[in-house]
Amino acid sequence: MNNNKPTLSFWQIWNMCFGFLGIQFGFALQNGNVSRIFQTLGANVDDIPILWVAAPLTGLIVQPIIGYWSDKTWNKLGRRRPFFFYGAILTTLSLFIMPNSPSLWIAAGMLWIMDASINVTMEPFRALVSDNLPKKQRATGYAMQSFFIGIGAVVASALPWMMTNWFDIANTAPAGQIPDSVKFSFYFGAVVLIIAVFWTVFTTKEYSPEELESFHEQEQSNDSSDVQSDVNFNKGAAIFTVLGLVVLGIVTGLSLEKELYLLAGGLISFGVIQFIAGALKAKNATSGGFYQVVNDVFTMPETMKQLAWVQFFSWFSLFAMWIYTTSAVTSFHYGSSDTSSLAYNNGA
């Protein structure tokens, strides 16, 4: 009996990945304009990193949870598509609301909601390639996703400029108000996002859990690398907790930048998570989602561990770019004050 997944056509792969075009519209609009919105609503440039912390924290929390839930989901929409569907609706609403935020703290809260919604939509898209494509076509599937990511990033990032230069929509506004060019960019991006994601939802078939299980049986029989590592969670928990407390003491004692409290908190939290995982392991309570997610972090394939280091250092530069590029360009080329609420309304 042949348990291999059938090969999909070019257009089937296109339809399956097309939703990523919309997701990237939302992601690029967020990355390119949120700092602008924050400063327009009165944020000091030195406080923007704290406001931006929503994005990485949301991804850190939401992505593992959504990944686990989508693995366990099967309903009339399928396995991954329910998350595309509802995540797209939430993201679309967030994109409409974000540029109309009346105050800084509402905008900061909307960033949390918008980033969570994008992650709900985006995370299962990666898994859909593995679910639907045989191994020989997965590189093609990921390449197609990257194609749509690139197109979406370029177009969405240029939308405010297009709105002003192609459609004569104002790129300036009174103090404390978001320019129409930004608002209409978010509205257009919201429409593109929901259309693109819904295109994938309604044109792509998913395999049932039974079909996937039959496909995986043959793959697993040919894969001898599935070895469960014996992770010493308690040792790691002690190391990270102590390290976090040391960092906390140094930051407090030397009155260092307040953002470093997040580093200390993150280290301590990771230690606590490992303590909990160790306690669950000691009780043989390892079937729950919490333990499985934590255990997967430590037992991931060696290649993924190597890629994790690449991701770690590349995202340093990405967040520095997203947070500070707009303020740097406007202050240097347009002479606007970094701390002024007018920083992005003077022709930038």
Residue pairs with C-beta under 8 A, 6 or more apart in sequence:
3 214
3 215
3 217
3 218
4 134
4 215
4 218
5 132
5 133
5 134
5 207
5 215
6 134
7 134
7 136
7 137
8 16
8 132
8 133
8 137
12 204
13 133
13 137
13 140
13 141
13 144
14 144
15 199
15 200
15 203
15 204
16 128
16 129
16 132
16 141
16 144
16 200
16 204
17 125
17 129
17 141
17 144
17 145
17 147
17 148
17 200
18 148
18 196
18 199
18 200
18 203
19 84
19 88
19 121
19 125
19 196
19 197
19 198
19 199
19 200
19 201
20 122
20 125
20 145
20 148
20 149
20 152
20 196
21 148
21 151
21 152
21 192
21 196
22 88
22 152
22 192
22 193
22 194
22 195
22 196
22 197
23 91
23 118
23 121
23 122
23 125
23 152
23 193
23 196
23 197
24 148
24 149
24 151
24 152
24 153
24 156
25 152
25 155
25 156
25 189
25 192
25 193
25 196
26 91
26 95
26 114
26 118
26 156
26 189
26 190
26 193
27 118
27 122
27 152
27 153
27 156
28 152
28 153
28 156
28 157
28 189
29 95
29 156
29 157
29 159
29 185
29 186
29 189
30 55
30 98
30 111
30 114
30 115
30 118
31 157
31 322
32 156
32 157
32 160
32 322
32 326
33 99
33 160
33 182
33 185
33 186
33 326
34 52
34 98
34 107
34 111
34 322
35 48
35 52
35 322
35 323
35 324
35 325
35 326
35 327
36 182
36 326
36 343
36 344
36 348
37 98
37 99
37 101
37 107
37 178
37 182
38 48
38 51
38 104
38 107
38 108
39 45
39 48
39 326
39 327
39 340
39 341
39 343
39 344
40 173
40 176
40 177
40 178
40 341
40 342
40 343
40 344
40 345
41 101
41 103
41 104
41 107
41 176
41 341
42 104
42 176
42 341
43 51
43 104
44 338
44 339
45 324
45 327
45 338
45 339
45 343
48 323
48 324
48 327
49 259
49 323
50 258
50 259
51 104
51 108
51 111
52 111
52 319
52 322
52 323
53 259
53 262
54 108
54 111
54 112
54 115
55 111
55 115
55 319
56 315
56 319
58 112
58 115
58 116
58 119
59 115
59 119
62 116
62 119
62 120
62 123
63 119
63 123
64 293
65 289
65 293
66 83
66 119
66 120
66 123
66 124
67 123
67 124
67 127
67 293
68 289
68 292
68 293
69 83
69 289
70 79
70 80
70 82
70 83
70 123
70 124
70 127
71 79
71 127
72 289
73 79
73 80
73 82
73 83
74 208
74 209
75 82
77 85
77 201
78 206
79 124
79 131
79 206
79 209
80 124
80 125
80 127
80 128
80 131
80 206
81 200
81 201
81 204
81 206
83 120
83 121
83 123
83 124
84 121
84 124
84 125
84 197
84 200
84 201
85 197
85 198
85 201
86 120
87 117
87 118
87 119
87 120
87 121
87 122
87 197
88 121
88 193
88 194
88 197
88 198
88 201
89 194
90 113
90 116
90 117
90 120
91 114
91 117
91 118
91 120
91 121
91 190
91 193
91 194
92 190
92 191
92 193
92 194
93 117
93 190
94 110
94 113
94 114
94 117
95 114
95 186
95 187
95 189
95 190
95 193
96 186
96 187
96 190
97 110
98 107
98 110
98 111
98 114
98 186
99 178
99 182
99 183
99 185
99 186
100 178
100 183
101 107
101 110
101 178
121 197
125 145
125 200
126 145
128 204
128 206
129 138
129 141
129 142
129 145
130 138
131 206
131 207
131 212
132 141
132 204
132 205
132 206
132 207
133 140
133 141
135 219
156 185
156 189
156 192
159 185
159 188
159 189
160 171
160 179
160 181
160 182
160 185
161 181
162 185
163 169
163 171
163 180
163 181
163 184
163 185
163 188
164 170
164 171
164 181
167 184
169 180
169 181
169 184
170 179
170 180
170 181
171 179
171 180
171 181
171 182
171 347
171 348
172 179
172 345
172 346
172 347
173 179
173 180
173 345
174 345
175 341
175 342
175 345
176 341
177 345
179 344
179 345
207 215
220 226
225 301
228 299
229 298
229 299
231 277
231 281
231 295
231 298
231 299
232 278
233 274
233 275
233 277
233 278
233 281
233 294
233 298
234 274
234 275
234 278
236 271
236 274
236 298
237 271
237 272
237 273
237 274
237 275
237 278
238 271
239 271
240 267
240 268
240 270
240 271
240 274
241 267
241 268
241 271
241 272
241 275
242 271
243 267
243 271
244 264
244 265
244 266
244 267
244 268
244 269
244 270
244 271
245 264
245 268
247 260
247 263
247 264
247 267
248 261
248 264
248 265
248 268
250 256
251 257
251 260
251 261
251 263
251 264
273 294
274 294
276 290
276 294
277 290
277 291
277 294
277 295
280 286
280 288
280 290
280 291
281 291
285 291
286 292
286 295
300 308
326 344
326 348
327 338
327 343
329 348
330 336
330 343
330 344
330 346
330 348
331 337
331 338
331 343
333 348
334 346
334 347
334 348
335 346
336 342
336 343
336 344
336 346
336 348
337 343
